[in-house]
Amino acid sequence: MLYFHYYGVGDTITYFNASQKLTRLAYDNTDAYWQLLLFNEFPDEAFRATVPFTRFAYFSNSFFLLKTISLFNLLTGSSYYLIGGYFSLFSFWGMAKLAATLSEVFPDTRKAAIVALLFFPSVVFWSSGLLKDALLMGSMCWVMAFALQLAHGKKQTIVTWLLLPLQLYLFVKIKIFFAALLLFLLGCYLLLRWLSRTIKPLQPIKGQLLTMAGFIVVAGIVVWQISGIFSLAFITEQLVKTYKGMLALSLSGPHLSYSSLEPTITSIVANSPKAFFSAVYRPFIGESSEPLYLLLGLENLLLLLLTTIALVSAFSKAWIQHIRLWHVVLLLFIVASAIVIGISTPNFGTLSRYRIIFLPFLVYLLLQNRFTQRWLVNIK
């Protein structure tokens, strides 16, 4: 309703309208449709020119989404709202599964998990509807829940193991960079959990953190040696290119800008603190008078308040005793994701949408202090 009746344009409309072209191909030439769906083989160049996101069809997550929506078009008779309902249900399935798993594995964080994953406003809003984000959140949270259950010795059913390849495929296909980062961290967590059962020095949190740091250093060296400096240059170039491209379309409204952003590691690192802060806490109230930006400003004010409470709580030595390796895994993912999104996304509206990949985990962590825990106890 927001996109159709308020904006009149948007990604969800573009995806749905473009998917109709694939659906018409399915009715007109079934064999050609399945060749396109399975192998990205177009019936001809004229048809390809009418479909967006086909320049790099094999790698494009947007084109992958078009193909997925076209299947749901066949199932629902091209009903936009029914497809949006299916996407929303899939997203809720993964996020509810993760909330339930966190409640089981870490019972003292049950209410924090429920609030962060199922009730935080922009998380609920952007993880719903006919968008890539619904598939992203559903698959990512499902995979995280699976890894947690495996790490803590919870039995998995045959159905769960059969679903795992599909969920991994969706997660990697929608956001390959973030998937690589999170899967590496989840792999480290699984390995450390298993090793700590037999190696006593790895049972204290300090031993686990030192080992985790070692894993990260080794992984960084391996990636550097395999890919070389040119791949790093490609990544930084793409980040800055994306930033500049979106900046040109965002100058008419409130936006994030950097005085000196260059496609180099040095420049990215130098601008990382501002990118992280902006991805988490901006727009502020007053940066725009538009109703949606005011709502975002209020939510960001809440995040700033929660952060302040968490920092005040951190002055107590007791909080160190409650640190878990899982908290560190989430924190590493949050920081890296927020920097990448903050660097590449100057438009605050788009930033609000993209940041849901880390936002529920940030809220979950911010609620892990003695002050908010007292407040959560009173929620039934």
N, C-alpha and C positions, 0 to 999 in steps of 0.2 A: 504493500500500500504506500509506503514511504517513497519508493522509487517510481511507481507508476503514477501516483496522484500528487506528489509533492515535487520531486525532482523532474520527473518526466523522462529522464535518461538514467543510465547506470549499467554496471556490469551485468547484473542479473537479467535486465531486459535484453542486452546484447547477446548474452549466452542463449537465452531462450529463443529469441528470434532466429539466431544463426543455426540453432539445432534443428529448426523446422526444415531447413534445406537438406539436411542429412536424412530426416524422416521422410521427406518427399521422395528422396532417392530410394529409400527402403520400399516404398510402395510401387515406384516405377520400375526399379531394377534391383531385385532382392540380392542377386549374386554380386552385383557391383557394390551394394551397401555393405555386405559382409566382408568383401575384399578391403573396403575402406576401413571398416571397423577393426578388423583383426590385423591388417598388414599395412595400413595407411597408403593403400594404392588407390589413386583417384581414377574415376572413369575417363576423364580427359582434363586438359589444362583449363578449358573454358569453365568447367564446373568448379575446379579448384579455385579459380579467380573469384568466384562468387562467395566463397566461404572464408571468414576471417581466421586468423591464427594458424594458417597452413604453411607459412614460410619454412618453419622448422617443425613440421607436423609430428615427427617422432618424439621430439624433446618437449614440445609445448604442452604445459599442463592445462592451458586454456582450451586447446584443441581436444585434449583428452576429456575435458569436462563436456565439450560439445557432444562428443560421441556417447558419453554416459547419459546425458540428458536425452539424446535421441532414442535411446533404449527405453527410457521412462516415458517418452512421448508415445511409443508404440503400446506401452502398458496402460497408459491413462487416457489415451485419446488426445494427447497434447494439452493436458490440463495443467496450467502453470501452478495453480495453488495446490493441486494434489502432489505434483512433483516436489514443490517446496515443503509439503508436509512429510513426504518420504525422506527428504534430505534432513529435515529437522529431527525426525525420529531417529535417524542413523546417528546424528550428532549427539542427541540426548543419550542414546544407548551407550556410546563410548564414554561420555563424561559421567554418567550415572554409575557405570561399571567401575571407573577409577575412583569416584567418591566412595562407593561401597567397599572397594579394596583397601583404600586408605583407612577407612573406618575399622576394618577388620585387622589390618596389620598394625596400625597405630591408633588404638581405640581412643586415646586422649585427644586426638586431632579430628574426631568424627565431625563435630559441628563446624569446625573451620573448613574441612573439605567440602561439606555440603554447601556452605555459604559461598565459598570461592568458585566452585565448579557449576553450581546449579542456580544461584540466586544473584550473583554480581551482575549489575545491569548490562553493561556493554558486552560482557562475555555471553550472556544469554541472547542478546540482540544479534550480535554479529555471527554467532555460531548457528543461527537459524536461517531457514530459507534456501532459495536456489542460488547458492554461491559455493565457490571452492572451499570456503572456510568451514562449511558444515561437514564436508567430507574430510577435511584436514583434522578438525577437532575430534570427530568421531573416531577416525582411525588412529590418530596419535594417542588419545587417551586410552583407547582399547589396548594398544600395544604396551603402554606404560603400566596399565593394570596387570596385563599378562606377565610382564617382567617382574613386577613386585611380587605377585603370587608365586612365581617360580623361585625368586630369590629367598622367599620366606617359607619355602617348603609346602606350599599349598598345592593340592592335587589338581591336575588339569584333566578335563574330560576329552574324549576323542573329538567331539565337535569343536571344542576350543582349539585343539591342535590343527584341525582342518581349516578353521577360519583364519588362523595366523598368517598364512601366505597372502591371502586376500587383503587383510588389514595392512600388512607390511607394504604390499604393492601400492595400495592407495596412498599411504603416507609418503612413501618415497616418490611416487609419481606426482603428487600435488606440490610437495616442498622438499626437493632433494637435498638442499644444503642443510636445512634445519633437521631433516630426518637423519642425515649422516652424523650431525653433531649429537643429537639426542640418543641415537642408537649406540654411538661410541660410549657415551656416559652411562647408559643403561647396561652395556656390556661390562664396563668397569665395575659397576655396582654389583652385578651378578657374580663376577669373578671374585671380588673382595668378600662378598657374603659367603661364598663357598669356601674360600681359602681360610677365612677367619674361624671356621668350624674346627679346623685341625691345627692351624698355626697360631699359637698363643699371642705372639707379638702383634698380630693383626686384629686382635679382639678389642683393644682400646681404640677410641676414636682417633687419637694421635697417630697410631700406627697405620690406620686406614687412610687418613688424610695424606700422610707422607707417601704411601704406596700409590694413591690416586695421583698425586703430583708427579710421581715417577712415570706412571702410565701416560700422562698428558705430555711430558717432555719427550718420551720415546716416540709417541705417536706423531708429535710435531716434527721430530727429526726424520722419521720415516717418510711422512708426507712431503717434506722439503726435498729429500733425496730422490723420491720417485717422480714428483711433478716438476721440481725446479722452480726457479724464480719466475718463469714466464707464466705459470699458472696463477701464482700469487698476483702478478701484474694484471692478468686477465680478470681476476676477481675484483681487485680494487678499481680497475677501469669500468667494470660493469656497475659497481656500486655508485661511482661518481656519475656515470652516464645516466643511470636511472634517476639519480637525484636531480641532475640538470634538466632532464626531460620532463619530470614532474613539476619542477620549480617553474618552468616556463608556463605551465598551465595553472599555477597556484598563486600567481602574483596579485590577482584581483582580490584575494581574501587573506585571512591570517595564515601564516605559513612559517616554517622553520628555515632559517638561512644560516650559512656559514660564510665567514668573511674570506677564508682561504682554505678551500677543500680541493686537494689535488689527488690524482689516482696513484698515490704512493702509500706504502705502509706507514711511514713517518707521519704523513698528514692524517691518515685514518686514525692512528693512535692518538694524535694530538687533539683531534675533534671527538674522540670517544666519550669523554665525560659529558660534554654538552649533548651528544647524541643519546646517551643513556638517560640523562635527566629529562630531556625533552620527550623521549618515547614514553616515559613513565608518567610525568607530571604536567605536560602541556597538552592542550591549551589551558591557560589560566582563566579564571573568571575575569572578564573585562577585555580579553583579546578580540572578542567579537560579540555583537549584540544579537546574532542569530540564535533562535531558540535551541537548536541542536548543539551549538557550541557552548551555550550556557549550561546545558545538561552535562556535557563533557567536562566543563569547568568544575561543576559541582562534584562530579565523580572523582576528578583529579584532586580536588581539595580534600576529599575523604581519603584518598591514597596518601596524600601528604601528611594528614593527621595520623593515619595508621603508622606511617613510617616514623614520625616523631615519637609516638608512643613506644614503638619497638626499640628505637634508639635509647630512650630513657630507661626502658627495661633492661637494656644491655649493660648498663652501668652496674647492675647487680652481678656478682660472681656466680650466682646460682644458675644463670642462663646457660653458661658453658656446659654444665652437666646435662642439659637437655638437647645439645646438638647431636644430630644423627647424620650418618653418611648420606642418607636420602636428602636431607636438607641441603647439603653441599652440592649434590648432583643437580638439584633444582636451581640453586643459586647460580651455578656455573652456566646452566642453560639460559636462565633469565638474563644474566649480564651480557652474554654473547649475542643472544637474540635481540635484546633491546638496542645494543650498539649497531648491529647490522640494519635493523629496521629504522632506527633514528638517523643513520647516515644516508640511507637511500630513499627516505620518504618524507619530503618536506610538507606535504599537504596534511593538515591536522585531521581532516575527515578520514582520509585513507589510513593515516597513522593509527587512528582509533580502531579501525577494522583490523589492520595487520597485527597489532600488538596483542590480540587475544591469544596468539600462540604461546605467550609467556604470562599474560596477565593473571589468569586464575592461580598459577603457581606462586606468583608474587603475593597475591592476596592471602593465599594459604600460609605462606611463611610469615607474613606480617601479623597474622592472627596467633602466632606461636609465642606469646609472651604472657606474663602473669596478669597484666591489666586487662587485655582483651579476653583472656581465658575466664576471668571472673564475670565478664559481661556475657560471654557465650553460655556459661553455666545456667543463666537465667532464661535462655531461649529454649522453649519446649518444641 
